[in-house]
Amino acid sequence: MYKGQTVTFDMDASWDGHRAVFALGDSANSTPAFAMVGVDASVVGTPTGSLAGGGLDCLQVVSTESAATLSFVTRESESEILWRLRELDAEGQVAFEASEPLPLADDTGFTGCPVVVEVPIGYAGAWTSLDGQGAIVTVTRAADIGAPPLLLELPEGVPGMLSGAIDEDFLLVHQAADETRSVTRLTRDGELTGTTYPFPGIVDFPDVPRVLRVQGNSFLLTYVTESARVIEQIECP
């Protein structure tokens, strides 16, 4: 905190491990600054400074195949909240950019920051309300300019946290009462498919597992144990 401004930052590496992206934002700027570095710690591309105006919140660096995407939320007015995305390519240039009004009004009770993942058609962000109601907002790369994002309001009882997507389904990480964890599939219509993929042998680990990528009829899941980073391939029958 400095002179009434809240400074936030995040950093993550590309899936191929060749680049890392660092992003920095504060409450007085509507666009974060960022820099990309390669395996030799040299800067890739030109670092970009923030633009004045608005206010920034929920800054995240989301890993992609060869770089990362900046995800953040800005409040344009009391009634307008924008979810903004900046996808970087391997050269540190902006390859895709979106600024979408969130169809989540303040009176719905949705609060906090989203869980953001890359999906085959773009990006999905999951919000949760104070009473446990959930919603997944999807921004597609191929959407027409000005088209609203796709909104899925989750029915009560849908278990798990958004972790990725395969085919047309979302993947949710779920922890059962006996502390075992598994991945469940949720259709874009909000229906559970009944298909679950258990985690073999791992019960206790500190971070939230996430899907790295989908490969044919399988996906790569990564999580951290107390001593190692695990990347596991899970087959989808």
Backbone hydrogen bonds in HBPLUS format (Angstrom, degrees):
<---DONOR---> <-ACCEPTOR-->    atom                        ^
c    i                          cat <-CA-CA->   ^        H-A-AA   ^      H-
h    n   atom  resd res      DA  || num        DHA   H-A  angle D-A-AA Bond
n    s   type  num  typ     dist DA aas  dist angle  dist       angle   num
A0002-TYR N   A0005-GLN O   2.93 MM   3  5.18 156.6  1.99 142.8 150.3     1
A0005-GLN N   A0002-TYR O   2.95 MM   3  5.18 161.1  1.98 112.5 118.7     2
A0027-SER N   A0006-THR O   3.10 MM  21  5.34 131.0  2.35 128.4 142.5     3
A0008-THR N   A0025-GLY O   2.78 MM  17  5.31 164.6  1.81 149.0 154.4     4
A0025-GLY N   A0008-THR O   2.82 MM  17  5.31 170.2  1.83 159.3 160.8     5
A0010-ASP N   A0023-ALA O   3.06 MM  13  5.48 150.8  2.15 144.9 150.0     6
A0023-ALA N   A0010-ASP O   2.91 MM  13  5.48 166.5  1.93 169.0 170.8     7
A0012-ASP N   A0021-VAL O   3.20 MM   9  5.76 149.0  2.30 147.7 156.3     8
A0021-VAL N   A0012-ASP O   2.94 MM   9  5.76 167.2  1.95 169.1 168.8     9
A0014-SER N   A0019-ARG O   2.89 MM   5  5.55 161.6  1.93 150.4 153.1    10
A0017-GLY N   A0014-SER O   2.99 MM   3  5.26 156.5  2.05 108.5 116.2    11
A0015-TRP N   A0064-THR O   2.87 MM  49  5.94 171.5  1.88 157.6 159.5    12
A0016-ASP N   A0065-GLU O   3.27 MM  49  6.18 145.2  2.40 155.1 157.5    13
A0020-ALA N   A0037-VAL O   2.94 MM  17  5.44 151.7  2.03 151.5 158.9    14
A0037-VAL N   A0020-ALA O   2.92 MM  17  5.44 158.7  1.97 154.3 161.4    15
A0022-PHE N   A0035-ALA O   2.91 MM  13  5.43 167.9  1.92 164.4 167.9    16
A0035-ALA N   A0022-PHE O   2.93 MM  13  5.43 147.7  2.03 151.7 160.9    17
A0024-LEU N   A0033-ALA O   2.85 MM   9  5.23 159.4  1.89 147.8 152.5    18
A0033-ALA N   A0024-LEU O   2.82 MM   9  5.23 152.6  1.90 168.3 161.3    19
A0029-ASN N   A0026-ASP O   3.19 MM   3  5.79 168.2  2.21 120.8 124.3    20
A0030-SER N   A0051-LEU O   3.33 MM  21  6.23 142.4  2.48 164.8 175.3    21
A0030-SER N   A0053-GLY O   2.75 MM  23  5.50  99.2  2.40 153.5 173.6    22
A0034-PHE N   A0048-THR O   2.99 MM  14  5.54 146.5  2.11 145.2 155.5    23
A0048-THR N   A0034-PHE O   3.08 MM  14  5.54 147.7  2.19 151.0 159.9    24
A0044-VAL N   A0036-MET O   2.73 MM   8  5.30 167.9  1.74 138.1 141.7    25
A0038-GLY N   A0042-SER O   2.86 MM   4  5.53 153.9  1.93 154.5 161.9    26
A0041-ALA N   A0038-GLY O   2.97 MM   3  5.19 155.1  2.03 117.0 118.2    27
A0057-ASP N   A0073-VAL O   2.79 MM  16  5.13 138.3  1.96 153.0 163.6    28
A0073-VAL N   A0057-ASP O   2.82 MM  16  5.13 174.6  1.82 153.9 154.0    29
A0060-GLN N   A0071-SER O   2.79 MM  11  5.12 146.5  1.90 153.4 160.6    30
A0071-SER N   A0060-GLN O   2.89 MM  11  5.12 167.2  1.91 152.5 155.4    31
A0062-VAL N   A0069-THR O   2.79 MM   7  5.03 174.7  1.80 155.2 156.3    32
A0069-THR N   A0062-VAL O   2.79 MM   7  5.03 150.5  1.88 139.5 149.6    33
A0064-THR N   A0067-ALA O   3.24 MM   3  5.31 161.0  2.28 123.1 118.0    34
A0088-LEU N   A0068-ALA O   2.98 MM  20  5.73 166.9  2.00 156.3 160.6    35
A0070-LEU N   A0086-ARG O   2.77 MM  16  5.00 158.6  1.82 144.7 144.0    36
A0086-ARG N   A0070-LEU O   2.88 MM  16  5.00 148.8  1.98 143.0 150.7    37
A0072-PHE N   A0084-ARG O   3.02 MM  12  5.42 158.9  2.06 154.4 158.2    38
A0084-ARG N   A0072-PHE O   2.82 MM  12  5.42 171.6  1.83 173.2 173.6    39
A0074-THR N   A0082-LEU O   2.95 MM   8  5.27 157.8  2.00 146.6 154.0    40
A0082-LEU N   A0074-THR O   2.81 MM   8  5.27 170.8  1.82 166.6 167.6    41
A0076-GLU N   A0080-GLU O   2.95 MM   4  5.48 137.7  2.13 146.0 158.1    42
A0077-SER N   A0080-GLU O   3.36 MM   3  5.09 158.2  2.42 138.5 136.9    43
A0102-LEU N   A0081-ILE O   2.80 MM  21  5.72 170.2  1.81 163.4 165.2    44
A0083-TRP N   A0100-GLU O   2.75 MM  17  5.22 165.9  1.77 155.7 155.9    45
A0100-GLU N   A0083-TRP O   2.93 MM  17  5.22 166.7  1.94 151.0 147.2    46
A0085-LEU N   A0098-ALA O   2.89 MM  13  5.12 159.9  1.94 144.8 148.6    47
A0098-ALA N   A0085-LEU O   3.03 MM  13  5.12 157.3  2.09 138.6 142.5    48
A0087-GLU N   A0096-PHE O   2.77 MM   9  5.01 172.1  1.78 159.5 161.1    49
A0095-ALA N   A0087-GLU O   2.68 MM   8  5.54 157.1  1.73 153.4 161.3    50
A0089-ASP N   A0093-GLN O   2.84 MM   4  5.52 151.6  1.92 153.2 162.7    51
A0092-GLY N   A0089-ASP O   3.00 MM   3  5.40 165.1  2.02 118.6 121.1    52
A0108-THR N   A0105-ALA O   3.05 MM   3  5.67 166.8  2.07 119.1 123.1    53
A0109-GLY N   A0106-ASP O   3.18 MM   3  5.87 164.3  2.20 118.0 122.7    54
A0115-VAL N   A0126-ALA O   3.06 MM  11  5.12 152.4  2.13 135.2 141.4    55
A0126-ALA N   A0115-VAL O   2.89 MM  11  5.12 157.0  1.94 138.5 145.1    56
A0117-VAL N   A0124-ALA O   2.96 MM   7  5.54 159.8  2.00 159.0 165.8    57
A0124-ALA N   A0117-VAL O   2.96 MM   7  5.54 166.6  1.98 162.7 167.1    58
A0119-VAL N   A0122-GLY O   2.92 MM   3  5.24 168.0  1.93 128.0 131.9    59
A0122-GLY N   A0119-VAL O   3.02 MM   3  5.24 154.8  2.09 112.5 120.5    60
A0141-ARG N   A0121-ILE O   2.93 MM  20  6.27 158.4  1.98 156.7 159.6    61
A0123-TYR N   A0139-VAL O   2.94 MM  16  5.33 160.6  1.98 152.8 159.2    62
A0139-VAL N   A0123-TYR O   2.80 MM  16  5.33 161.0  1.84 160.6 166.8    63
A0125-GLY N   A0137-VAL O   2.81 MM  12  5.24 157.9  1.86 150.6 158.0    64
A0137-VAL N   A0125-GLY O   2.84 MM  12  5.24 165.5  1.86 156.8 157.3    65
A0127-TRP N   A0135-ALA O   2.86 MM   8  5.37 159.6  1.90 161.2 167.0    66
A0135-ALA N   A0127-TRP O   3.03 MM   8  5.37 148.7  2.13 153.1 153.7    67
A0129-SER N   A0133-GLN O   2.72 MM   4  5.12 160.9  1.76 157.6 162.9    68
A0132-GLY N   A0129-SER O   3.08 MM   3  5.23 163.0  2.11 111.4 113.4    69
A0154-LEU N   A0134-GLY O   2.85 MM  20  5.11 152.8  1.92 128.0 135.6    70
A0136-ILE N   A0152-LEU O   2.84 MM  16  5.12 158.2  1.88 144.3 150.8    71
A0152-LEU N   A0136-ILE O   2.89 MM  16  5.12 153.5  1.96 146.7 155.1    72
A0138-THR N   A0150-LEU O   2.82 MM  12  4.97 159.6  1.86 142.9 150.0    73
A0150-LEU N   A0138-THR O   2.92 MM  12  4.97 154.2  1.99 156.0 151.9    74
A0143-ALA N   A0140-THR O   3.44 MM   3  5.43 168.7  2.45 103.8 106.2    75
A0147-ALA N   A0144-ASP O   2.99 MM   3  5.41 163.6  2.01 133.5 135.1    76
A0161-MET N   A0173-VAL O   2.84 MM  12  5.16 143.7  1.97 134.4 141.0    77
A0173-VAL N   A0161-MET O   2.87 MM  12  5.16 159.6  1.91 145.6 142.8    78
A0163-SER N   A0171-LEU O   2.85 MM   8  5.63 156.2  1.91 172.4 164.3    79
A0211-VAL N   A0163-SER O   3.14 MM  48  5.65 169.2  2.15 133.4 134.8    80
A0171-LEU N   A0164-GLY O   2.82 MM   7  5.09 165.2  1.84 133.8 130.4    81
A0166-ILE N   A0169-ASP O   2.89 MM   3  5.43 153.2  1.97 148.7 157.6    82
A0169-ASP N   A0166-ILE O   2.90 MM   3  5.43 156.4  1.95 144.5 142.9    83
A0170-PHE N   A0186-LEU O   2.71 MM  16  5.04 161.7  1.74 161.8 158.9    84
A0186-LEU N   A0170-PHE O   2.91 MM  16  5.04 158.3  1.96 144.3 149.0    85
A0172-LEU N   A0184-THR O   2.88 MM  12  5.20 167.2  1.90 152.4 156.7    86
A0184-THR N   A0172-LEU O   2.80 MM  12  5.20 160.8  1.84 153.3 157.2    87
A0174-HIS N   A0182-SER O   2.76 MM   8  5.37 174.3  1.76 169.0 170.0    88
A0182-SER N   A0174-HIS O   2.90 MM   8  5.37 153.8  1.97 152.6 160.9    89
A0176-ALA N   A0180-THR O   2.87 MM   4  5.54 164.7  1.89 172.9 173.4    90
A0179-GLU N   A0176-ALA O   2.94 MM   3  5.20 155.5  2.00 116.5 118.6    91
A0199-PHE N   A0181-ARG O   2.98 MM  18  5.80 159.9  2.02 155.5 148.9    92
A0183-VAL N   A0197-TYR O   2.87 MM  14  4.97 153.2  1.94 125.9 133.9    93
A0197-TYR N   A0183-VAL O   2.77 MM  14  4.97 146.5  1.89 139.6 150.8    94
A0193-THR N   A0185-ARG O   3.17 MM   8  5.79 166.1  2.19 142.7 145.5    95
A0187-THR N   A0191-GLU O   2.83 MM   4  5.23 172.5  1.83 151.9 151.5    96
A0190-GLY N   A0187-THR O   2.98 MM   3  5.32 163.4  2.00 113.1 116.8    97
A0210-ARG N   A0222-THR O   3.07 MM  12  5.61 157.1  2.12 153.1 160.1    98
A0222-THR N   A0210-ARG O   2.93 MM  12  5.61 166.1  1.95 160.6 164.5    99
A0212-LEU N   A0220-LEU O   2.75 MM   8  5.40 157.9  1.80 151.1 158.3   100
A0220-LEU N   A0213-ARG O   2.90 MM   7  5.51 163.7  1.92 163.2 168.6   101
A0215-GLN N   A0218-SER O   2.78 MM   3  5.27 163.5  1.80 144.2 149.7   102
A0218-SER N   A0215-GLN O   3.01 MM   3  5.27 141.9  2.16 118.7 130.4   103
A0236-CYS N   A0217-ASN O   2.67 MM  19  5.28 153.2  1.73 166.6 162.6   104
A0219-PHE N   A0234-ILE O   3.02 MM  15  5.50 152.0  2.10 144.8 152.1   105
A0234-ILE N   A0219-PHE O   2.89 MM  15  5.50 170.5  1.90 161.5 163.5   106
A0221-LEU N   A0232-GLU O   2.74 MM  11  5.18 169.2  1.75 157.7 158.8   107
A0232-GLU N   A0221-LEU O   2.75 MM  11  5.18 169.6  1.76 159.5 161.9   108
A0223-TYR N   A0230-VAL O   3.01 MM   7  5.42 150.4  2.10 145.8 154.7   109
A0230-VAL N   A0223-TYR O   2.78 MM   7  5.42 174.6  1.79 178.1 177.1   110
A0225-THR N   A0228-ALA O   2.83 MM   3  5.34 163.0  1.86 165.7 169.0   111
